[in-house]
């Protein structure tokens, strides 16, 4: 089972609030390319609407009845909104076919927005999915929890903190105390937990940080996204460069680059 609310935007005007609240607004049929807007079509319509219309999907008049059904579609939306049951069983059949068809119709309707925050133009109606809000919030909670776990791991490894700080903030960590590193990294994690988490669990973190350090030291150059050594393009992106440097055939180049980096930071 899954329920969603269809609500209408309150239009401010000279009428008393109780009068506006008592008004009922309708969502009706609209035409697209000379055909009524259909919530579902084709095989899906035959599967779900079989038994809804007065004829079956194999009947010669099925298209005419189907067209008339959507032409006659009207959804009354009072001030408090309309609750629609849109869940489906394991076979894909809606628990409440009438509600489901209205929901699919509204999803395509030009006057209906996916939610209140995305209303624009002539849209006067919107969906409220309380379950989605809960899911989205929980997804964010889990993201922050995972980021916190990786931060705790990183904060006990100063070398990893250095790598993350270098790539997340373009900061030279050698100029910071351990406490400053931890504080700065914590702020970066809180500001963008998704970005922090993605990098913290990146298997190429160490190599990315090393390339960044080489660029800062002048051992490598970046021209746009390209990574260049003297006049040779090592990769069109950092990711391409990592693949190049990890290739055993190019181990000599990597050894030379690391020696140059060591000389540059002495």
N, C-alpha and C positions, 0 to 999 in steps of 0.2 A: 504494500500500500504506500502511496505517496501523494500528498496533497499540496496544492499550490493555490495561492489567492490571486484573483484577477481584480484589480482595483482601478478606480478612475481618479484622475487628477481633479482636485477641488478647484473650481473656478471661482475666484473672488469677484464679487459684484455688489450691487446695491440691495439685493434680496437678503433677508435675515438668514443667519446661519442655519436655523432649524428648517427653513424652507429649502435651502440648498441641499441640506443633508437628506431631506425627504425626496429629492428629485431622483428619478431613475433615468440613466443614460443607456443607450443601446449601441451595440456593435453590430453592424449589418453587412450585407454582402457588398463586395466591390468587384469590379471587372478588371481583368488583366488580359490584354490582347483579345478583347471581345468575348472572353470566357469568364465565368464567375470564379473568384478565388477559391481554390480547393485546399483543404487542410492536408489531405492525403490523396494520392493518386495511384494508378496502375495496379500492380499485384497487391500492394499493401492495402489499397482501398477494397479490393475484392475479398481479401482475407478478413478485414475488420468490419466492413460494412455489409457483409453477407448476413442477411436477416434484419438489417436496419431498413433497407428499401423494400418495396412491395414486390420486386422481382429479384431473381438471383443473378450472379455475375455472368452466367452463360446465356442469359436471356438477351434477345435482340434489342430490347428497350433499356437495358442496363445503363448505357451512356446517358440517355435522356433523363432517367430517374435520378441518376447520380448528379447530373448538372442541376436539376431542379432542387435537389437536396441542399446544395451549397448556395443556390440562388435564394432560397428561403431561410438561410441561416440567420438567426437573430439571437443575440445574447444580451439580456438585460443586466445592467451593472448598477446596483443601488450604492448608496454612500459607503456602506460597510464592506462592499465588495462581494465577490462570488467565489466560493471555495470549490475547487475542481479536484476530483480524484483522478490522477493521471498515471497511476501504477499499472503495470502489466504482469501477467503470470509468466511461468517458465516457457510457455508457447508463444509469447508475444501478444496475447489477447488482453486488451484492457479490462480491468476489473469493473470499470464503469465506462461503457462505450460512448454514451452521450457526452459525458464530461471530457473524455479523451479527444473526441472529434472537435469539440469546442476549443479545447486547448491547442490542438494542432492548427486549427483555423486561425486562432489569435496569434500564434507564433509567426504566421506569414502576413498578418494584417498590417497595413501601413499605419494604422492608428494605435497600434499596441507596441510598447517598448519592452525589452527583456527585463528591465527593472527601472525603478524610479530615477536612478542616477544617470541613466542613459536615454532619457526622454529628449526628443528634439522635434523641431518643426510642428507638424500637425498632430503629433501623437498625444492622445488624451487618456490612454489607459496603460497600465503596466502590471507586471507580475511581481508578486512578493513570495519568495521561496525561503521560508524560515529555515528549512533543513539545509539549504545551500549556504545560508549565512553561518550556520553552525559548523558545516563541513569546512568552509573557507577559514573560519576562525581556528578550528582545530588543526587544519593544515598548517597555518601560520605558527600555532603553538608547537607542533612537532618540528617544524623547521628550526625554530629558535632553540628548542631542546637539543636537536642534533648539532646545531652550531655551538651551543654551550659545551657539549661533550668534546667537540674537536678543539675548542679553545682551551679547555682544561688540559688536554693532551699536549697542545702546542706550548702552553705556558710553562710546562715542565721541561721543555726542550728549547733552549735559547737559540740554537741553530735554526730550528724550524720557525721560531718567531721572527728571526732575521729575514728568512726567505719570504714569509707572508707579508711582513711590513714592506719589504722592497717592492713586491708586486702589487700590493693593494694600495699603497700610498706614494710610491716613487720616493720613499724615504731611504736615506743612507743609515741603516741601523747601527753602524759602527760609531756613530756620534751620540748614541743614546745609552743611558744606563739600563740595566735589566728592568728596573721598575718602570721606567719610561716606556720601554718596549711593551711591557705587559699592559700598561694603561692605554697606550695608543692602539694596540691590537684589540683590546676589549671594546674601545669606542668604535673601531672599524667593524667589528663583529656585530655590535648593536645597531649600527647605522644601516648595514646591508648584510643581514645574516645569510641570505641566499648566495651572494657573491663570495662571502667568506667561506662558507661551507664547501662550495664548488671547488675553490682553490685549495682548501685544507685537505681535501681527500683526492686531489689530482695526483695521479701517479707520476706526472711529469713536473711536479712542483720544483724539485731540486734542479732539474735541468733548465727550467724556465728562469729560475732565480739566477742561475749561473750565467745564462745568456744575457739577462738584464744587467748583471754586474759587469760583464765584458763590454756591453754597450756603454755603460757609464764610464768605464775606464778607458774607452777609446780603442779597445782591441777589435771590437766589431762596430759597424755602423748600421743604423736603421734608416732606410729611405722609404717613407711611407710604411708599408707593412713588411717590406723586404728586409732581410738581414744580410749584410754584405761584409765580406772579409777582403780588405784591400780593394780589388776590382772584381772579385768573384761573388756572385749571388749564391748564398748557401741555401736560401729558401725564400719562397714568396711570402711566407708567414713564419711566426715563431714555431708553430707546430711542424711546418715543413722542415725548418732548420733542425728541430729535435730529431726528426726521422733521418735527416742527412748525417748528423753527428753520431747517431747511434749505429749507423751502418758500419760494419767492421772494415769496409774498404776505406772509410774516411777516418779511421782511428788516428792516423798520423796528424791530420788536420786538428782534431780535438786535442791531441797532446801539445801541439804547437800553441794553440789558443790558450790552453791552461797555463803553459809556461809564460806566455806574454802577460796574462792576467796577474800571475804571481809577481812578475817583475814590476807591473804597473802599480800594485798596491803596497809594495815594500816601502 
